[in-house]
Amino acid sequence: MFSFFKKKKIIAHIKLNGVIGNAGKFKQGIDFAGQEEIIEKAFSLKKAKVVAITINSPGGSPVQSHLIYKFIRAQAKKNKKKVMVFAEDVAASGGYLIACAGDEIYANSSSIIGSIGVIYSSFGFTELIKKIGVERRVHTAGKNKSSLDPFQEEKSEDIERLKNIQLDLHKDFIKVVEESRGVKLKTDGIELFSGEFWAGSKAKELGLIDGLGNANEILKEKFGEDVVIKKFEKPKGWFSKKFSSSINQIDQLANILEERSIWQRYGF
């Protein structure tokens, strides 16, 4: 008789999509500054006991990944809310690090999950500049200021220094995963922290995620068909709307190529 007046369950929903970190003038990726206000608003929704976060990212900046991860956890603790994360096509590298902010993580059976590692990639142009007769002139104060200059021969000490930094970053990443997933992780002879990635179904077996399914499906299953999902999204600025399709096409092309190179690591 009184079912009509029954309070509906409300879920706050945030969507994080793109490469983590910014490049170019029309920053379409995920960074802390761009998401801080949205995350805070979602967690401030008093009627919501749960905040759902959908993520679709191949990774990017480790610093931005950590900042977003820590802010989500801080907001969850402050507002006493549960966090449920849903991976779409990819939650890899920094994308998976952010996903670890979830008390529960879900993905599609075909989602790409993992890539718990650190990568640095560049090019060497030493032979090219010799062929075209270019003389490289670099003047520094500080003997290591020009480390890993792509126009000079690689030095073993520069590579070792870089690897040590990568190992430190990798340790930080592993710590986040272990603290988030804990006893849920099941190695079964598989090295989870090698940088390898898996499809969602295998990721579930390994304990990297809790279950399979998309946001709407899981939220309705857990909270009822009449659950209200309130979306929190960052509005696109007027300047970006007006000019992103018309000016500075070279800058946009560079952004596209940069993002595509990161997505393509995972077959997208």
N, C-alpha and C positions, 0 to 999 in steps of 0.2 A: 504493500500500500504506500509506503513511504520511499520506495526505490527511486521515484522521480527526483526526490530532494537529496539523494545520495551524492556526496561530494566526489567529483571526478579527480583522478590522480593526474598530476601535472608533471611533465618532464621538460627540463630545459635542454635544448639541443644546440651544439656548436659544430660547425663544419670547418675543418682545416684541410685545405687543398693546395698542392703545389710543392715546389722545391723549397727547402727551408733556408732562409737567408734572402737577401735582396740583391738584385743586379739591375742596372739601368735606371731610367727615370720613372717608368710606370711599373712599380714593384708589385708584381702579381703573386709572389710567393708568400711564405709564412715567416713572420718574424715576431719577436716578443712585443716590440713597440706597436705593431699593427694589430695585435690580438689581445693585448692586455685589457683594454676597456671592455671588449666583448666577453672575455672570460669572466671578468669581475662582475659584469651585469648578470650573466647566466647564473653564477653561483649566488648572487644576491636575491634571486627570485625566491621569496620566502615560502611560497606554497609548494615549491618543488623539493622533493626529498632526494632526487637523483638528477645528476647532470650527465647527459649523453654527449659523447664527442665522436664524430665521424672523421676519420683521417684517411687521406689519400696522398701519400708522399713517399718519394724514393730517397729522401734524406737531404743532406746539404750541410749547413753550418752546425758544428757540434756545440758551439756556444749558444746559439739561438735555440737549439733543441733542448739543452739543459735549462735555459731560462724559462722556457714554456713549461717543461716538465715540472720544475720546482714550483712555479707559480700555480699550476693546477693543483698540485698536492697541498700547497699552503692554503689555497682557497677552499679546498675540500675539508681541511682540518678546521679552518676558521668558521665555516658555515655549517659544519657537521653534515656534509652531503656525500653520498656514494657517487663514484664516478664509473660510468660504463663506456668503454671505448669500442668503436666499430671500425674495422679496417675495410676499405673498399678494394681497389685494384692492388695497391701497394702500401705496406707499412714497413719500410725497410730502412736500415741504418738509422739516421736521426728520426725518421718517421716512426720506427719501432720504439726508439727511446721515448718519444712523446707518448706513444701508446701505453708504455709501462706506467704512466700516471693513473691508469685505470685500475679500479679494484677488480674489475672483470674486463677481459678483452675478447671480442668476437671478430670473426672474419668470414668471408665467403670461402668455400672449399677451394676455389681457384685463385684466391688472393695470394700475393707474394709477401712473405713474412720473414723477418730476420735480418741478415746481413749485419751481424753484430761485429763490426770492425771499423777500421779507419783507413782512408785512402787519400793519397796525394798523387795527382797526375799533372804532367807538364810535357813540354817538347824540348828537343835540343836542336839548335840552328847553327851550330859551329861550322859544319861543312857548307851550308848554304851561304853564309856571309863570306866565306872564303871564295866561293865560286863567283859571286857577283861583285867581289872586290870591295867589300865594306870593312872598314877598320873600326873595331869596337873600342870606345874610350870611356872608361868608368873610373871615377875618382871618389874614394870613400874615406871617412874617418871612422875607424873601427874595422879590424881585419876581416870580420865575418859579415859585414854589411851587404856584400854582394853574393851571399851564399845561394847556390842553386840558380845562378843566372843562366837562363836558357841559351845565351850567346857565348857561353864559356864551357870548357870541358868540366864534367862533373868531378868533384873531389870526394875521396872516400870519407874524409872527416865531416864534410857537409851532409853526406848521406847518413852517416851514423848519428849525427846530431838530430836529423829529421826523424829517424827511426825511433830514437829515444823519446822524442816528443809524442810520436804516434803511439808508443807503448803506454805512456802516461794517460793519453786520451782514451785508449782502449781499456785500461784498468778502470777508469771512471765509468765508462759505458757498461762494463761487466758488473760493476758494483750496483748500478741502477737496476739492471735486469735481475740480479740475484736478490736484491732487497724487495723488488716488486713481485717476482714470481715465486721465490723461495722454494719450498718443497714441491711445488707443482712441476718444476723442471725435471724432465726425464731424459737423460742423455742416451741410454741404451747403446753405448759405444760410439755415439756421434758427438763430435766436437761442436758444441753450440756456439762457441765464440770465435770461430775461424773466419768469419765473414761470409760463410755460406748462407743461402736463403732457401726457403721451402714453400711449397703450396700450402694453403690454409689447412687442408686435411692432415698433412704431415705435421704442421706446426702445432696442431691440437694434440697429436700423439706425443710430441716432445714437450708439451706443457708451456709452450710460448704463448698460447691463447687458451681460453676456457671453453669456447664452443663455436659452432658454425651457424651463420645466419646474418641477415642484414638488420639495420637499426629498427625499422618499423615492425618487422616480424618478431624480433626478440622482445622489444618493448611491449608490444601487444600481448605476447605470450605471458610475460611476467606481470604486467600491470592491468591487463584487461583490454578488450576491444575498444572501449570508450576512453582510453588514455588520451590526454591532451598533450601534444608535443609542441612546445613553444620554441620557435627557432630564433637564434641570436646570430645575426650576420653583420659583417662590416659593410656599410654602404660604400659604393664606389663613388669617388669624388667627382665633382662636375668637370674639373679640368681633365681628369683621366678619361671620362666618358666622351668629352668633346674632341680631344686631340689624340687619344691613343691610337686611333685608326688612321690618322692623317699625317702627323708630323713625326720627324725623326725616325724614319723607317729603318735606317741602318742600326740605330740603337735597339729597336724592337727585334730586328733580325738576330742581332747578337744575343739578346735575351733568349729568344726561341732556341737558338743553336746550343746555348749553354744549358738550358733546361732539358732539351732533348737528349743531350749526351748523358745526363744523369739518369733520366727515365730509361734510356736504352740499356743501361746496365742490367735491368730486370726484364728486358724483352718488351718494353712498351714504347 
